[in-house]
Amino acid sequence: MEINSIEQYHEVYQHSIADPEGFWAERAEQFIWRKPWKKVLKWNFKTPSVKWFVGGRLNITENCLDRHLATRGAQTALIWEPNDPSRKARKFTYKQLHAAVCQFANGLKALGVKKGDRICLYMPMTPELSIAVLACARLGAVHSVVFAGFSAVSLADRIKDAQAKMVITSDYNARGPKNIPVKQVVDDALAMGCDTIEKVIVHQNTGGAVQMKADRDIWWHDAIKGRRKSCKPTIVDTEDMLFILYTSGSTGKPKGVVHTQGGYMVYTDFTFRNVFQYQEGEVFWCTADVGWITGHSYIIYGPLLAGATTLMFEGIPTYPNPGRLWDVVNRHKVNIFYTAPTAIRALMAAGDQWIKGRRMPSLRVLGTVGEPINEEAWNWYNERVGKKRCPIVDTWWQTETGGIMISPLAGITPTKPCFATLPLPGVQLSLVDANGKEIHGNDVEGMLCIKYPWPSIIRTTYGDHERCRQAYFSSFKNLYFTGDGARRDADGYYRIIGRVDDVINVSGHRIGTAEVEDAINKAPGVVESAVVGYPHDIKGQGIYAYVIAAGPVQNEAAFKQLVLETVVREIGPIAKPDKIQIVPGLPKTRSGKIMRRILRKIAEGDVFNLGDTSTLLNPEVVEDIREGAVGG
Ligand code: WT7
């Protein structure tokens, strides 16, 4: 069923639109279903309610692992490349991974984990993280992975929102030259009143000292001691929750995006195999962290469903030097490499000497994800990394979409730098204007919406369905709204322009301006703040914070330092403002709303082209802000 030519893509696309249920049923049939579905799709975007493969029962890990044992039990499923390049890589065959997942699942079961329990995973990029994810799924428990760079406050918020029963963590996180005390962060979070937590499992990663709390904390190696290496999969309903993953929006605290079982399985497998044109036996490396959706769908589920060899990297692209990623490609003969534009730009800036001698003959396909890729970075990726012989797939999607939505098919769809090109089969896009009116034809621009469900569409936001409706299904009638603006060019190719809401994309990480403002406002001596994004050479967007202080600021550097420390404490280092400007006031409309348009212009350095400011409540403040703008 693989798509092998552009003509076939168009044919398959047409078929997927004409008969979506037939199309996806055919894709779903290759999997093990313990009970067949009665109806392929039931949906409405009003409530919203979307159900795929209704009535079907299955276990996704049976499809990721057991299904492959007879044919590729001895094939490598997972390669782990440690942070320290002098340490040996770890490898798991499908048989070994299956055994490890079963054994840990049995450990969890013995500790009382049952179907439907929410389990929070706060772990560095080790094989145990993937094993823990799959072990939860084995038991029908819902995993909620929290990126291990988030602060204790953020972790506590997510634990409370999900009412998690258990946290699985590690002692330390070895990232580049740093050794981050992950277990300590968990202890700090749990001291903030996470009373649903009964147990904490701690994986010994670096072996550094940690404090174990009696009756609550258990070592991973003790949890699996004596446990059997086979574990009957818990059979769940196709629409039972598989996982929660928190992501930022334009308002309030991050929301828990919920994905369910069958649809997510069918879609991640389909997109993995077709977008990358995966060939049997290939090594696939996605450099994302499992803490983000990219890691869920294309480090763990997609590749394992397809029976591929997936590589997991513990470290960072610049350690011990900016040639590290290329060394890993050569060391493990990576065929498909999937990364973020921010990493490409950082390595490009480090200089060509780090890539020159590294030939990387194994590479066949390159991918990017997370943010718009600029032409210069695209060209460098193509010429220096791919040596002009590897197609690049610029893949657009979101936490809420579960899998890739707009992308070339590697080597099949003719590419253009900066274009995600065409929708995948089953994806029905619509560009709309501010009134929700569809913009037809080509060479047009609008807000990117989707008019028909695909199997891995967000089902709800955990504990607050209305918020899901509000955020994605209320802007335009009968449409899922992505929050992105896009252009459809003369060839019908899509180019993503970026967010049209108050979300900024820093190094491919999604950060809500409201969240950062809330954090800044907690700093001592801060009255109010406004945060906007601005173009940043490496990160794509940087964070610019305008801050009103309670009184005269004696020591500006110390004041700004306090603001930074507060953001790190409340959210984590990824949300640290790049620029802070202390301002006497913020431009507001007569109804008291901050005029972000003006603040964005100033942050972009476009200080003399602010448009109409006469409707402001306090136009005089604009002059002050303009004068004090932080350049460079
Ligand atoms: C937002 C989603 C999808 C996994 C990583 C991010 C932006 C994503 C692209 C791309 C331009 C992109 C969008 C989107 N985005 N991929 N190829 N070109 N922009 O997931 O954290 O949910 O963020 O990332 O703005 O809405 P996420």
Residues whose N, C-alpha, C, O or C-beta is under 5 A from the ligand:
A	BS01	WT7	T294 T368 V369 G370 E371 P372 D394 T395 W396 W397 Q398 T399 E400 T482 D484 I496 G498 R499 G508 R510
